[in-house]
Amino acid sequence: MGQWMAWAGRVGEGMVDFGTPLAGGVQVTPDGTRPSASEVVGYTLLEAEDMDAALALAESHPHLTMPGGCTIEVHEAQPTPGM
């Protein structure tokens, strides 16, 4: 956890939610449910000035050095229509 806490320290005030690992997922579709395509996923919510800044934070995330490989997807929050 030391690597993760050090990374969170570098992110600083941009850390909105450190997140948590998630497992046992189920996909819900109009046709029913099925097991998730991913065994384990996780999330972290960050606030960054723009996508480039968010990518720079993700590029130093400790998950990228884990054995067996890991990828990170960065998504931009969008406004909810009508809200």
C-alpha positions as CSV (number, residue, x, y, z in Angstrom):
1,M,0.0,0.0,0.0
2,G,3.0,2.3,0.4
3,Q,3.2,2.8,-3.4
4,W,-0.5,3.7,-3.6
5,M,-0.3,6.1,-0.7
6,A,2.8,7.8,-2.2
7,W,0.9,8.1,-5.5
8,A,-2.1,9.6,-3.7
9,G,0.2,12.1,-2.0
10,R,1.5,13.2,-5.4
11,V,-2.0,13.6,-6.7
12,G,-2.8,15.8,-3.7
13,E,-5.9,17.9,-3.6
14,G,-7.0,16.4,-7.0
15,M,-7.9,13.1,-5.2
16,V,-11.7,13.1,-5.0
17,D,-12.2,9.4,-4.0
18,F,-9.2,7.0,-3.6
19,G,-11.6,4.2,-4.7
20,T,-11.5,0.5,-4.0
21,P,-11.0,-2.8,-5.8
22,L,-14.3,-4.3,-7.1
23,A,-14.9,-8.0,-7.9
24,G,-17.8,-10.4,-8.6
25,G,-19.4,-8.0,-11.2
26,V,-22.5,-8.7,-13.2
27,Q,-23.3,-7.1,-16.6
28,V,-27.0,-6.1,-16.9
29,T,-28.3,-5.9,-20.4
30,P,-31.8,-5.6,-21.9
31,D,-31.6,-9.4,-22.5
32,G,-30.7,-10.3,-18.9
33,T,-27.6,-10.7,-16.9
34,R,-24.2,-12.4,-17.3
35,P,-20.9,-12.4,-15.4
36,S,-18.6,-9.4,-15.9
37,A,-15.9,-9.8,-18.5
38,S,-13.4,-8.5,-15.9
39,E,-12.4,-10.5,-12.8
40,V,-11.4,-7.5,-10.8
41,V,-11.7,-3.8,-11.5
42,G,-11.2,-0.7,-9.5
43,Y,-11.8,3.0,-9.7
44,T,-10.3,6.3,-8.5
45,L,-12.0,9.6,-8.9
46,L,-9.6,12.5,-9.6
47,E,-10.1,16.1,-10.4
48,A,-7.7,17.4,-13.0
49,E,-7.4,20.6,-15.1
50,D,-7.8,18.7,-18.4
51,M,-7.4,15.3,-19.9
52,D,-3.6,15.8,-20.4
53,A,-3.2,16.4,-16.6
54,A,-5.4,13.4,-15.8
55,L,-3.3,11.2,-18.1
56,A,-0.1,12.4,-16.5
57,L,-1.5,11.3,-13.1
58,A,-2.5,7.9,-14.4
59,E,0.9,7.3,-16.1
60,S,2.5,7.2,-12.7
61,H,-0.1,4.9,-11.0
62,P,1.5,1.9,-9.2
63,H,-1.0,-0.5,-10.9
64,L,1.1,-0.2,-14.1
65,T,4.0,-1.9,-12.4
66,M,2.1,-4.9,-11.1
67,P,3.1,-8.4,-12.3
68,G,0.9,-9.8,-15.0
69,G,0.1,-6.5,-16.5
70,C,-2.5,-3.9,-15.8
71,T,-4.2,-1.2,-17.8
72,I,-5.9,2.0,-16.7
73,E,-8.7,3.8,-18.5
74,V,-9.2,7.5,-18.0
75,H,-12.7,8.8,-18.5
76,E,-14.0,12.4,-18.4
77,A,-17.2,13.1,-16.3
78,Q,-20.0,14.4,-18.4
79,P,-22.9,16.6,-17.3
80,T,-26.1,14.7,-16.8
81,P,-28.7,15.9,-19.3
82,G,-31.6,17.8,-17.7
83,M,-29.8,18.2,-14.3
